[in-house]
Amino acid sequence: MSTLVVILQFLLSLTILVVFHEFGHFLMAKLFKVRVEKFYLFFNPGFTLFKHKSKKSDTEYGIGWLPLGGYVKLAGMIDESLDQEQMKRDPQPWEFRTKPAWQRLLIMVMGVVFNFILALFIYFMIAFHYGETYIPFKNMTDGMAFNEYAQSIGFRNGDILLRTDSKELVRLDDESMHALLEAKTVWVLRDGVETAIQMPEDFAEKIIESNSMFLGINYPFEVDSVMPDSRAMRAGLLKGDRVVSYIDTSFQDSVRKSDVFSLIAMFNKNKNVPISITVRRKNTLGHLVVTPDADGKIGVAMRGPGSFFKYETVTYGFFESISVGVEKGFGRLFNYVGDMKYVFTPAGAKNIGGFVTIGSLFPYPFNARIFWEITAFLSLILAFMNILPIPALDGGHVMFLAYEVITKKKPSQNVMVKAQIIGMVLLFALILYANLNDIHRAL
């Protein structure tokens, strides 16, 4: 059931992003009187799930079976269909190729623009409808929990983050995480004293290589509910139990103080391996043995950090929400673009993910706010990736149009077809590589 809910969210998000992107092309093409022959959600090699064409319309609307994107087919244009027959006929006034270069340029960039506008609108609506609720670092009296690598460079469990050399650290969010990855020095509050930690130059690469969060909120692992017939139930865990310590066999059977962050990491590291835990139940300590399943789960829901620390809530008016949405959209886009440099490192390449990785971002059970946050971020990614100067993407067409504007010469049809084929091969190779990474991580 959980897998189905995640898949449906992924497909719904993808549908919104693709339809909005293609509608940008469609709207601008109609504005400049370019005939749109097809408007498709998803690709349809071989067969189509659904199609409809009105007698009064030039456009066939359809749904393909391959959820890798979508397309609008414009008359008189070399695109993914590689249709060259119409290009052999005399140019017509309704065709893409007969329009001025600036009009063709606007048609091609409008899909990217619409995705960016969509992201800003979603962030605006989230700010207006939900506001922002978070636990400030200053309220996290137990501080943060850090993984082994973070502790090796100077962090300690219980440290309260204060600032980096570029940013005051207020809460745990994307902006703070990005600032930590880029920082040269981080200041923490440790036992009431400010302590400076010098960050190694390869800190971000090491974190990417570890493929895990290097910090989390340090709060107790307390059971809120136990799933029927789960490994937790078979181990004897009950609602209200608090796991206070566990035996970490990788540290020569040493007893480790428990918190949510470290215990979940232990479950993920020791899948299908029995783990000895000490549980406090009504002021009485007891010992249990629980075995995480192949996914590192034991079948419990935990009390959230809000049960232990005080949240703060910020609400925004209509016009203030617009400003917040724009700031968040631009901020996340700049951070994403800045992080692209890590993709070209060995660790970054290994962590490129496909459909499984993207799908895993969506929550179970369904949470509307998280769904829209993820959809907005994916819309930014789609906008950025599509504007890259790669043939078969919008950015590839923009590249050739820019060449035409500068040189006053159109690339030949043969060049356009070959570039389109090369671009499609590169894209499918990247998709295959990303999904093979998913399969490798699952094995």
C-alpha positions as a LaTeX table, in Angstrom:
\begin{tabular}{lrrr}
\hline
Residue & $x$ (\AA) & $y$ (\AA) & $z$ (\AA) \\
\hline
Met1 & 0.00 & 0.00 & 0.00 \\
Ser2 & 2.80 & 2.44 & 0.89 \\
Thr3 & 4.54 & 1.76 & $-2.45$ \\
Leu4 & 1.31 & 2.43 & $-4.36$ \\
Val5 & 0.76 & 5.73 & $-2.54$ \\
Val6 & 4.32 & 6.85 & $-3.37$ \\
Ile7 & 3.96 & 5.81 & $-7.05$ \\
Leu8 & 0.68 & 7.70 & $-7.40$ \\
Gln9 & 2.24 & 10.81 & $-5.89$ \\
Phe10 & 5.20 & 10.54 & $-8.26$ \\
Leu11 & 2.92 & 10.18 & $-11.30$ \\
Leu12 & 0.69 & 13.05 & $-10.18$ \\
Ser13 & 3.67 & 15.34 & $-9.62$ \\
Leu14 & 5.20 & 14.35 & $-12.97$ \\
Thr15 & 1.87 & 14.97 & $-14.71$ \\
Ile16 & 1.61 & 18.48 & $-13.25$ \\
Leu17 & 5.19 & 19.33 & $-14.21$ \\
Val18 & 4.99 & 17.95 & $-17.76$ \\
Val19 & 1.58 & 19.44 & $-18.59$ \\
Phe20 & 2.62 & 22.86 & $-17.28$ \\
His21 & 5.95 & 22.73 & $-19.17$ \\
Glu22 & 4.37 & 21.71 & $-22.47$ \\
Phe23 & 1.55 & 24.23 & $-22.03$ \\
Gly24 & 4.20 & 26.95 & $-22.02$ \\
His25 & 5.36 & 25.84 & $-25.48$ \\
Phe26 & 1.75 & 25.37 & $-26.63$ \\
Leu27 & 0.57 & 28.80 & $-25.49$ \\
Met28 & 3.46 & 30.67 & $-27.09$ \\
Ala29 & 3.11 & 28.66 & $-30.33$ \\
Lys30 & $-0.59$ & 29.56 & $-30.50$ \\
Leu31 & 0.24 & 33.21 & $-29.82$ \\
Phe32 & 2.55 & 33.27 & $-32.85$ \\
Lys33 & 0.10 & 31.21 & $-34.95$ \\
Val34 & 2.27 & 28.10 & $-35.19$ \\
Arg35 & 0.23 & 24.95 & $-35.75$ \\
Val36 & 0.49 & 22.50 & $-32.83$ \\
Glu37 & $-0.06$ & 19.03 & $-34.26$ \\
Lys38 & 0.18 & 17.06 & $-30.98$ \\
Phe39 & 0.07 & 17.76 & $-27.24$ \\
Tyr40 & 1.07 & 14.65 & $-25.30$ \\
Leu41 & 1.51 & 13.77 & $-21.67$ \\
Phe42 & 4.22 & 11.06 & $-21.60$ \\
Phe43 & 5.77 & 9.51 & $-24.69$ \\
Asn44 & 3.94 & 7.09 & $-26.96$ \\
Pro45 & 6.40 & 4.93 & $-28.95$ \\
Gly46 & 4.41 & 2.17 & $-30.65$ \\
Phe47 & 1.00 & 2.89 & $-29.16$ \\
Thr48 & $-1.04$ & 5.47 & $-27.26$ \\
Leu49 & $-3.17$ & 5.02 & $-24.14$ \\
Phe50 & $-5.56$ & 7.81 & $-25.06$ \\
Lys51 & $-5.94$ & 10.36 & $-27.85$ \\
His52 & $-8.53$ & 12.84 & $-29.00$ \\
Lys53 & $-8.73$ & 15.33 & $-31.85$ \\
Ser54 & $-11.65$ & 17.66 & $-32.40$ \\
Lys55 & $-12.81$ & 18.35 & $-35.94$ \\
Lys56 & $-12.40$ & 22.06 & $-35.23$ \\
Ser57 & $-8.82$ & 21.71 & $-33.93$ \\
Asp58 & $-5.46$ & 21.06 & $-35.56$ \\
Thr59 & $-4.13$ & 19.51 & $-32.35$ \\
Glu60 & $-4.30$ & 15.86 & $-31.27$ \\
Tyr61 & $-4.28$ & 15.53 & $-27.47$ \\
Gly62 & $-3.07$ & 12.27 & $-25.98$ \\
Ile63 & $-1.51$ & 10.28 & $-23.15$ \\
Gly64 & 1.43 & 8.01 & $-23.86$ \\
Trp65 & 2.53 & 4.97 & $-21.89$ \\
Leu66 & 6.18 & 5.89 & $-21.21$ \\
Pro67 & 6.39 & 8.37 & $-18.29$ \\
Leu68 & 9.66 & 10.03 & $-19.25$ \\
Gly69 & 8.16 & 13.42 & $-19.99$ \\
Gly70 & 5.86 & 14.78 & $-22.70$ \\
Tyr71 & 5.92 & 16.82 & $-25.88$ \\
Val72 & 4.17 & 19.20 & $-28.21$ \\
Lys73 & 4.75 & 18.52 & $-31.90$ \\
Leu74 & 5.01 & 21.76 & $-33.85$ \\
Ala75 & 4.49 & 21.87 & $-37.60$ \\
Gly76 & 7.74 & 22.52 & $-39.46$ \\
Met77 & 10.17 & 21.60 & $-36.71$ \\
Ile78 & 12.74 & 18.84 & $-36.21$ \\
Asp79 & 11.99 & 17.38 & $-32.79$ \\
Glu80 & 11.90 & 14.03 & $-30.97$ \\
Ser81 & 9.69 & 12.52 & $-33.70$ \\
Leu82 & 12.49 & 13.09 & $-36.27$ \\
Asp83 & 9.73 & 13.71 & $-38.84$ \\
Gln84 & 11.52 & 14.92 & $-41.97$ \\
Glu85 & 8.75 & 14.36 & $-44.52$ \\
Gln86 & 7.00 & 17.65 & $-43.85$ \\
Met87 & 10.36 & 19.43 & $-44.07$ \\
Lys88 & 10.62 & 18.32 & $-47.72$ \\
Arg89 & 7.44 & 20.22 & $-48.58$ \\
Asp90 & 7.24 & 23.92 & $-49.28$ \\
Pro91 & 7.31 & 26.03 & $-46.08$ \\
Gln92 & 3.88 & 27.17 & $-44.89$ \\
Pro93 & 3.04 & 30.33 & $-42.90$ \\
Trp94 & 1.75 & 28.27 & $-39.92$ \\
Glu95 & 5.00 & 26.34 & $-39.55$ \\
Phe96 & 7.64 & 26.86 & $-36.87$ \\
Arg97 & 10.44 & 27.17 & $-39.43$ \\
Thr98 & 8.86 & 30.19 & $-41.16$ \\
Lys99 & 8.62 & 32.30 & $-38.02$ \\
Pro100 & 11.25 & 34.92 & $-37.07$ \\
Ala101 & 14.08 & 33.63 & $-34.88$ \\
Trp102 & 12.95 & 35.67 & $-31.86$ \\
Gln103 & 9.50 & 34.09 & $-31.98$ \\
Arg104 & 10.96 & 30.59 & $-32.26$ \\
Leu105 & 13.28 & 31.40 & $-29.35$ \\
Leu106 & 10.36 & 32.47 & $-27.14$ \\
Ile107 & 8.42 & 29.33 & $-28.04$ \\
Met108 & 11.35 & 27.14 & $-27.00$ \\
Val109 & 12.16 & 28.88 & $-23.69$ \\
Met110 & 8.57 & 29.21 & $-22.51$ \\
Gly111 & 8.41 & 25.65 & $-21.18$ \\
Val112 & 11.33 & 26.39 & $-18.86$ \\
Val113 & 9.79 & 29.74 & $-17.88$ \\
Phe114 & 6.48 & 28.06 & $-17.02$ \\
Asn115 & 8.22 & 25.49 & $-14.82$ \\
Phe116 & 10.02 & 28.25 & $-12.97$ \\
Ile117 & 6.82 & 30.26 & $-12.56$ \\
Leu118 & 5.06 & 27.12 & $-11.29$ \\
Ala119 & 7.74 & 26.58 & $-8.64$ \\
Leu120 & 7.51 & 30.19 & $-7.44$ \\
Phe121 & 3.70 & 29.96 & $-7.33$ \\
Ile122 & 3.78 & 26.76 & $-5.27$ \\
Tyr123 & 6.27 & 28.24 & $-2.81$ \\
Phe124 & 4.09 & 31.35 & $-2.56$ \\
Met125 & 0.96 & 29.28 & $-1.85$ \\
Ile126 & 2.77 & 27.14 & 0.73 \\
Ala127 & 3.92 & 30.27 & 2.56 \\
Phe128 & 0.45 & 31.82 & 2.40 \\
His129 & $-1.51$ & 28.69 & 3.37 \\
Tyr130 & 0.82 & 26.99 & 5.84 \\
Gly131 & 3.28 & 29.64 & 6.94 \\
Glu132 & 6.41 & 28.11 & 8.41 \\
Thr133 & 6.65 & 25.90 & 11.47 \\
Tyr134 & 10.06 & 24.82 & 12.73 \\
Ile135 & 12.14 & 24.09 & 15.80 \\
Pro136 & 14.92 & 26.69 & 16.17 \\
Phe137 & 18.35 & 25.32 & 17.00 \\
Lys138 & 18.23 & 27.32 & 20.23 \\
Asn139 & 15.19 & 25.25 & 21.35 \\
Met140 & 16.94 & 21.92 & 20.68 \\
Thr141 & 18.24 & 21.56 & 24.18 \\
Asp142 & 19.74 & 18.14 & 23.41 \\
Gly143 & 21.59 & 19.60 & 20.44 \\
Met144 & 22.33 & 17.64 & 17.28 \\
Ala145 & 23.37 & 14.07 & 16.60 \\
Phe146 & 26.27 & 13.59 & 14.15 \\
Asn147 & 27.45 & 10.63 & 12.14 \\
Glu148 & 30.88 & 9.05 & 12.55 \\
Tyr149 & 32.56 & 11.18 & 9.89 \\
Ala150 & 31.22 & 14.46 & 11.33 \\
Gln151 & 32.48 & 13.42 & 14.76 \\
Ser152 & 35.89 & 12.59 & 13.29 \\
Ile153 & 36.36 & 16.22 & 12.18 \\
Gly154 & 35.35 & 17.73 & 15.52 \\
Phe155 & 31.57 & 17.69 & 15.98 \\
Arg156 & 30.12 & 16.07 & 19.12 \\
Asn157 & 26.66 & 14.75 & 19.82 \\
Gly158 & 24.83 & 17.45 & 21.74 \\
Asp159 & 26.46 & 20.38 & 19.93 \\
Ile160 & 24.02 & 23.22 & 19.16 \\
Leu161 & 24.72 & 24.84 & 15.79 \\
Leu162 & 25.21 & 28.62 & 15.90 \\
Arg163 & 26.65 & 29.92 & 12.62 \\
Thr164 & 29.05 & 29.42 & 9.74 \\
Asp165 & 31.44 & 31.97 & 8.28 \\
Ser166 & 28.65 & 32.98 & 5.85 \\
Lys167 & 25.33 & 32.39 & 7.60 \\
Glu168 & 23.60 & 32.52 & 10.98 \\
Leu169 & 22.15 & 29.06 & 11.59 \\
Val170 & 18.58 & 29.30 & 12.84 \\
Arg171 & 16.93 & 26.02 & 11.86 \\
Leu172 & 17.51 & 22.77 & 10.03 \\
Asp173 & 16.56 & 23.45 & 6.40 \\
Asp174 & 18.04 & 23.33 & 2.90 \\
Glu175 & 19.70 & 26.73 & 3.23 \\
Ser176 & 21.42 & 25.81 & 6.49 \\
Met177 & 22.57 & 22.46 & 5.12 \\
His178 & 24.00 & 24.14 & 2.04 \\
Ala179 & 25.81 & 26.69 & 4.21 \\
Leu180 & 27.33 & 23.86 & 6.27 \\
Leu181 & 28.53 & 22.03 & 3.17 \\
Glu182 & 30.24 & 25.17 & 1.87 \\
Ala183 & 31.56 & 26.44 & 5.22 \\
Lys184 & 35.21 & 26.80 & 6.16 \\
Thr185 & 34.41 & 27.28 & 9.86 \\
Val186 & 31.36 & 26.31 & 11.91 \\
Trp187 & 30.64 & 27.57 & 15.41 \\
Val188 & 28.67 & 25.43 & 17.88 \\
Leu189 & 27.59 & 25.79 & 21.48 \\
Arg190 & 29.13 & 22.95 & 23.51 \\
Asp191 & 28.53 & 22.74 & 27.25 \\
Gly192 & 27.67 & 26.45 & 27.26 \\
Val193 & 30.86 & 27.48 & 25.44 \\
Glu194 & 31.18 & 28.60 & 21.80 \\
Thr195 & 33.51 & 26.25 & 19.94 \\
Ala196 & 34.89 & 26.71 & 16.41 \\
Ile197 & 35.24 & 23.69 & 14.13 \\
Gln198 & 37.48 & 23.96 & 11.07 \\
Met199 & 35.88 & 22.20 & 8.09 \\
Pro200 & 38.07 & 20.16 & 5.71 \\
Glu201 & 38.11 & 21.26 & 2.07 \\
Asp202 & 36.66 & 17.95 & 0.89 \\
Phe203 & 33.85 & 17.95 & 3.46 \\
Ala204 & 31.01 & 18.08 & 0.90 \\
Glu205 & 32.56 & 15.31 & $-1.21$ \\
Lys206 & 32.96 & 13.09 & 1.86 \\
Ile207 & 29.31 & 13.62 & 2.84 \\
Ile208 & 28.15 & 12.82 & $-0.69$ \\
Glu209 & 30.39 & 9.75 & $-0.73$ \\
Ser210 & 28.87 & 8.50 & 2.54 \\
Asn211 & 25.38 & 8.82 & 1.00 \\
Ser212 & 23.90 & 9.68 & 4.39 \\
Met213 & 22.90 & 12.68 & 6.46 \\
Phe214 & 25.77 & 13.86 & 8.60 \\
Leu215 & 23.54 & 15.37 & 11.26 \\
Gly216 & 20.07 & 15.12 & 12.70 \\
Ile217 & 18.04 & 16.39 & 15.64 \\
Asn218 & 19.18 & 14.75 & 18.86 \\
Tyr219 & 15.94 & 13.62 & 20.52 \\
Pro220 & 14.80 & 10.42 & 22.23 \\
Phe221 & 13.63 & 7.34 & 20.34 \\
Glu222 & 10.20 & 6.93 & 21.93 \\
Val223 & 7.57 & 4.59 & 20.46 \\
Asp224 & 4.24 & 6.18 & 19.56 \\
Ser225 & 2.68 & 3.07 & 18.01 \\
Val226 & 3.66 & $-0.45$ & 16.98 \\
Met227 & 2.51 & $-1.98$ & 13.70 \\
Pro228 & 0.68 & $-5.34$ & 13.98 \\
Asp229 & 2.82 & $-8.42$ & 13.37 \\
Ser230 & 5.93 & $-6.25$ & 12.95 \\
Arg231 & 9.43 & $-7.08$ & 14.08 \\
Ala232 & 9.04 & $-4.51$ & 16.85 \\
Met233 & 5.91 & $-6.26$ & 18.12 \\
Arg234 & 7.60 & $-9.67$ & 18.00 \\
Ala235 & 10.53 & $-8.18$ & 19.94 \\
Gly236 & 8.14 & $-6.97$ & 22.65 \\
Leu237 & 8.21 & $-3.20$ & 22.09 \\
Leu238 & 5.14 & $-1.30$ & 23.33 \\
Lys239 & 3.73 & 2.19 & 22.92 \\
Gly240 & 5.53 & 4.59 & 25.27 \\
Asp241 & 8.77 & 2.59 & 25.36 \\
Arg242 & 11.89 & 4.73 & 25.13 \\
Val243 & 15.08 & 3.16 & 23.72 \\
Val244 & 17.87 & 4.56 & 25.87 \\
Ser245 & 20.85 & 2.58 & 24.55 \\
Tyr246 & 21.90 & $-0.20$ & 22.21 \\
Ile247 & 24.90 & $-2.44$ & 21.68 \\
Asp248 & 26.90 & $-1.52$ & 18.60 \\
Thr249 & 28.85 & $-4.60$ & 17.55 \\
Ser250 & 30.90 & $-2.54$ & 15.09 \\
Phe251 & 32.41 & $-0.77$ & 18.11 \\
Gln252 & 33.53 & $-3.94$ & 19.90 \\
Asp253 & 30.20 & $-4.48$ & 21.66 \\
Ser254 & 30.26 & $-1.01$ & 23.20 \\
Val255 & 27.02 & 0.36 & 24.61 \\
Arg256 & 25.91 & 3.46 & 22.71 \\
Lys257 & 23.54 & 6.09 & 24.06 \\
Ser258 & 20.41 & 6.09 & 21.93 \\
Asp259 & 18.77 & 8.88 & 19.94 \\
Val260 & 16.58 & 8.75 & 16.86 \\
Phe261 & 19.34 & 9.71 & 14.44 \\
Ser262 & 21.93 & 7.17 & 15.60 \\
Leu263 & 19.45 & 4.34 & 16.15 \\
Ile264 & 17.90 & 4.67 & 12.68 \\
Ala265 & 21.41 & 4.70 & 11.24 \\
Met266 & 22.12 & 1.51 & 13.20 \\
Phe267 & 18.97 & $-0.16$ & 11.84 \\
Asn268 & 19.94 & 0.76 & 8.28 \\
Lys269 & 23.48 & $-0.54$ & 8.78 \\
Asn270 & 22.38 & $-3.82$ & 10.37 \\
Lys271 & 19.51 & $-5.02$ & 8.19 \\
Asn272 & 18.30 & $-8.49$ & 9.24 \\
Val273 & 20.83 & $-8.46$ & 12.10 \\
Pro274 & 19.62 & $-8.77$ & 15.73 \\
Ile275 & 20.33 & $-5.65$ & 17.81 \\
Ser276 & 20.28 & $-5.58$ & 21.61 \\
Ile277 & 18.49 & $-2.52$ & 22.99 \\
Thr278 & 17.76 & $-1.20$ & 26.47 \\
Val279 & 14.24 & 0.14 & 26.94 \\
Arg280 & 12.79 & 2.37 & 29.66 \\
Arg281 & 9.17 & 1.45 & 30.37 \\
Lys282 & 7.43 & 3.34 & 33.21 \\
Asn283 & 10.76 & 4.08 & 34.95 \\
Thr284 & 11.87 & 0.46 & 34.63 \\
Leu285 & 14.74 & $-0.63$ & 32.40 \\
Gly286 & 14.50 & $-3.80$ & 30.33 \\
His287 & 16.50 & $-5.48$ & 27.57 \\
Leu288 & 15.10 & $-6.57$ & 24.19 \\
Val289 & 16.46 & $-7.87$ & 20.90 \\
Val290 & 15.00 & $-6.42$ & 17.70 \\
Thr291 & 15.92 & $-7.33$ & 14.12 \\
Pro292 & 15.45 & $-4.68$ & 11.38 \\
Asp293 & 14.03 & $-5.95$ & 8.08 \\
Ala294 & 15.69 & $-5.72$ & 4.66 \\
Asp295 & 14.71 & $-2.03$ & 4.46 \\
Gly296 & 16.15 & $-1.19$ & 7.89 \\
Lys297 & 12.66 & $-0.90$ & 9.42 \\
Ile298 & 11.31 & $-2.44$ & 12.61 \\
Gly299 & 7.68 & $-1.40$ & 12.29 \\
Val300 & 7.12 & 1.46 & 14.71 \\
Ala301 & 5.99 & 5.06 & 14.51 \\
Met302 & 8.04 & 7.35 & 16.73 \\
Arg303 & 7.09 & 10.48 & 18.59 \\
Gly304 & 8.33 & 13.49 & 16.66 \\
Pro305 & 10.76 & 16.15 & 17.91 \\
Gly306 & 7.79 & 18.44 & 18.60 \\
Ser307 & 6.95 & 16.17 & 21.54 \\
Phe308 & 10.21 & 17.18 & 23.20 \\
Phe309 & 11.06 & 20.67 & 21.89 \\
Lys310 & 9.06 & 23.85 & 21.27 \\
Tyr311 & 8.08 & 24.73 & 17.71 \\
Glu312 & 7.90 & 28.28 & 16.41 \\
Thr313 & 5.34 & 29.30 & 13.78 \\
Val314 & 5.55 & 32.22 & 11.35 \\
Thr315 & 2.50 & 33.30 & 9.32 \\
Tyr316 & 2.57 & 35.47 & 6.21 \\
Gly317 & 0.08 & 37.81 & 4.60 \\
Phe318 & $-0.76$ & 37.58 & 0.90 \\
Phe319 & 1.84 & 40.01 & $-0.43$ \\
Glu320 & 4.46 & 38.93 & 2.08 \\
Ser321 & 3.94 & 35.34 & 0.89 \\
Ile322 & 4.78 & 36.40 & $-2.66$ \\
Ser323 & 8.13 & 37.75 & $-1.46$ \\
Val324 & 8.80 & 34.59 & 0.57 \\
Gly325 & 7.92 & 32.37 & $-2.39$ \\
Val326 & 10.19 & 34.26 & $-4.78$ \\
Glu327 & 13.06 & 34.26 & $-2.30$ \\
Lys328 & 12.72 & 30.54 & $-1.63$ \\
Gly329 & 12.43 & 29.67 & $-5.31$ \\
Phe330 & 15.53 & 31.64 & $-6.34$ \\
Gly331 & 17.44 & 30.44 & $-3.28$ \\
Arg332 & 16.80 & 26.77 & $-3.95$ \\
Leu333 & 17.56 & 27.15 & $-7.64$ \\
Phe334 & 20.92 & 28.84 & $-6.93$ \\
Asn335 & 21.79 & 26.20 & $-4.34$ \\
Tyr336 & 20.93 & 23.41 & $-6.78$ \\
Val337 & 22.98 & 24.96 & $-9.57$ \\
Gly338 & 25.88 & 25.46 & $-7.16$ \\
Asp339 & 25.70 & 21.82 & $-6.09$ \\
Met340 & 25.93 & 20.61 & $-9.70$ \\
Lys341 & 29.73 & 20.70 & $-9.43$ \\
Tyr342 & 29.55 & 17.67 & $-7.13$ \\
Val343 & 27.82 & 15.62 & $-9.85$ \\
Phe344 & 31.12 & 15.50 & $-11.72$ \\
Thr345 & 32.97 & 13.90 & $-8.81$ \\
Pro346 & 33.18 & 10.09 & $-8.51$ \\
Ala347 & 31.03 & 10.14 & $-5.36$ \\
Gly348 & 28.49 & 12.47 & $-6.95$ \\
Ala349 & 28.18 & 10.31 & $-10.08$ \\
Lys350 & 27.52 & 7.23 & $-7.94$ \\
Asn351 & 24.70 & 9.04 & $-6.15$ \\
Ile352 & 22.79 & 10.07 & $-9.27$ \\
Gly353 & 19.36 & 8.48 & $-8.90$ \\
Gly354 & 16.53 & 7.49 & $-11.21$ \\
Phe355 & 12.82 & 6.90 & $-10.72$ \\
Val356 & 13.23 & 5.03 & $-7.43$ \\
Thr357 & 15.33 & 7.84 & $-5.94$ \\
Ile358 & 12.87 & 10.50 & $-7.06$ \\
Gly359 & 9.89 & 8.45 & $-5.90$ \\
Ser360 & 11.45 & 7.93 & $-2.48$ \\
Leu361 & 11.25 & 11.68 & $-1.88$ \\
Phe362 & 7.46 & 11.50 & $-1.61$ \\
Pro363 & 5.98 & 10.80 & 1.83 \\
Tyr364 & 3.92 & 7.92 & 3.16 \\
Pro365 & 1.35 & 8.51 & 4.41 \\
Phe366 & 0.44 & 11.34 & 2.04 \\
Asn367 & 1.29 & 14.82 & 3.29 \\
Ala368 & 0.01 & 17.67 & 1.11 \\
Arg369 & 2.63 & 20.20 & 2.17 \\
Ile370 & 5.54 & 17.82 & 1.58 \\
Phe371 & 4.06 & 16.76 & $-1.77$ \\
Trp372 & 3.89 & 20.37 & $-2.97$ \\
Glu373 & 7.37 & 21.19 & $-1.61$ \\
Ile374 & 8.83 & 18.28 & $-3.60$ \\
Thr375 & 6.82 & 19.18 & $-6.72$ \\
Ala376 & 8.07 & 22.79 & $-6.56$ \\
Phe377 & 11.68 & 21.64 & $-6.21$ \\
Leu378 & 11.32 & 19.15 & $-9.08$ \\
Ser379 & 9.87 & 21.95 & $-11.20$ \\
Leu380 & 13.02 & 24.00 & $-10.58$ \\
Ile381 & 15.19 & 21.01 & $-11.49$ \\
Leu382 & 13.17 & 20.40 & $-14.67$ \\
Ala383 & 13.54 & 24.06 & $-15.65$ \\
Phe384 & 17.30 & 24.04 & $-15.11$ \\
Met385 & 17.93 & 20.70 & $-16.81$ \\
Asn386 & 15.83 & 21.64 & $-19.83$ \\
Ile387 & 17.71 & 24.87 & $-20.48$ \\
Leu388 & 21.08 & 23.09 & $-20.66$ \\
Pro389 & 22.53 & 23.33 & $-24.20$ \\
Ile390 & 22.01 & 19.66 & $-24.99$ \\
Pro391 & 20.38 & 18.65 & $-28.30$ \\
Ala392 & 16.90 & 17.15 & $-27.78$ \\
Leu393 & 16.34 & 19.47 & $-24.80$ \\
Asp394 & 14.87 & 22.97 & $-25.04$ \\
Gly395 & 18.33 & 24.35 & $-24.35$ \\
Gly396 & 19.67 & 22.57 & $-27.42$ \\
His397 & 17.11 & 24.28 & $-29.64$ \\
Val398 & 17.90 & 27.59 & $-27.96$ \\
Met399 & 21.60 & 27.00 & $-28.69$ \\
Phe400 & 20.94 & 26.55 & $-32.42$ \\
Leu401 & 18.60 & 29.54 & $-32.48$ \\
Ala402 & 21.27 & 31.67 & $-30.79$ \\
Tyr403 & 23.69 & 30.52 & $-33.50$ \\
Glu404 & 21.16 & 31.57 & $-36.14$ \\
Val405 & 20.63 & 34.99 & $-34.57$ \\
Ile406 & 24.38 & 35.65 & $-34.38$ \\
Thr407 & 25.42 & 34.27 & $-37.80$ \\
Lys408 & 22.15 & 34.97 & $-39.67$ \\
Lys409 & 22.35 & 31.39 & $-40.95$ \\
Lys410 & 20.09 & 28.47 & $-40.12$ \\
Pro411 & 21.74 & 25.11 & $-39.31$ \\
Ser412 & 21.03 & 22.59 & $-42.05$ \\
Gln413 & 18.29 & 20.00 & $-41.66$ \\
Asn414 & 20.92 & 17.26 & $-41.67$ \\
Val415 & 22.77 & 18.90 & $-38.76$ \\
Met416 & 19.54 & 19.31 & $-36.79$ \\
Val417 & 18.55 & 15.65 & $-37.26$ \\
Lys418 & 21.98 & 14.34 & $-36.25$ \\
Ala419 & 22.11 & 16.65 & $-33.23$ \\
Gln420 & 18.64 & 15.50 & $-32.18$ \\
Ile421 & 19.68 & 11.85 & $-32.40$ \\
Ile422 & 22.90 & 12.45 & $-30.45$ \\
Gly423 & 20.98 & 14.35 & $-27.77$ \\
Met424 & 18.37 & 11.60 & $-27.44$ \\
Val425 & 21.06 & 8.95 & $-27.12$ \\
Leu426 & 22.82 & 10.96 & $-24.40$ \\
Leu427 & 19.58 & 11.52 & $-22.49$ \\
Phe428 & 18.53 & 7.87 & $-22.60$ \\
Ala429 & 22.05 & 6.84 & $-21.56$ \\
Leu430 & 21.80 & 9.18 & $-18.55$ \\
Ile431 & 18.36 & 7.83 & $-17.64$ \\
Leu432 & 19.64 & 4.27 & $-17.93$ \\
Tyr433 & 22.71 & 5.06 & $-15.79$ \\
Ala434 & 20.61 & 6.75 & $-13.10$ \\
Asn435 & 18.19 & 3.84 & $-12.86$ \\
Leu436 & 21.01 & 1.27 & $-12.85$ \\
Asn437 & 22.38 & 3.16 & $-9.82$ \\
Asp438 & 19.00 & 2.67 & $-8.15$ \\
Ile439 & 19.10 & $-1.05$ & $-8.89$ \\
His440 & 22.69 & $-1.33$ & $-7.62$ \\
Arg441 & 21.79 & 0.41 & $-4.34$ \\
Ala442 & 18.80 & $-1.89$ & $-3.88$ \\
Leu443 & 20.90 & $-5.08$ & $-4.23$ \\
\hline
\end{tabular}
